[in-house]
Amino acid sequence: MKNFKSVIQLKIKGRTDPNKVALIRFLKGAAAENKAKIWAILASEMSKARRRRITVNLSRLNRISSPGDILLIPGKVLGTGSVNHQLDIAAESFSEAAQKKISNAGGKCLTIEELVERDPKGSQVRIIK
C-alpha cells in the first residue's frame, strides 16, 4: 500500500494533455514574440478547468457574426444550427457536422496554430466565449 506522501507526489498538477500544454506554451510565446495580447488572453482561457470548457453552436456564431469575420473559439464548435455566410473559424476542435456546414457556406475551419501563423498580431480576430 502506498503511503499518503507518495500518492500526492504522483498527482500531476495542472494540465495532463500534452497537446493542450504545448498549445498554451505556443500561444504564450506568440503573445510575447508578436506583442499581441490576444494570444495571451486565449492562453489564459484555455488554461481554465475542464468544467469551464467552452462549446459554441453554429446558430450563435451565425447570429453574432457578419460575412468575412474571423472568429476564434477557445473550445469546441458544435453543428447545431446553420451558417448563412462565409466565416473563417479557428477552434480547439470541431464536430463533423460543424465542419461540413462551415465548408458548405464557403468558410474555413482552422486550427489555432494556423490562425496565429496567418495573423500573428491577431488584429482582425474576435474571441467568442
Summary of the structure (lengths in Angstrom):
residues: 129
radius of gyration: 17.1
end to end distance: 44.8
largest distance: 61.0
contacts: 362
relative contact order: 0.16
helix: 47%
strand: 20%
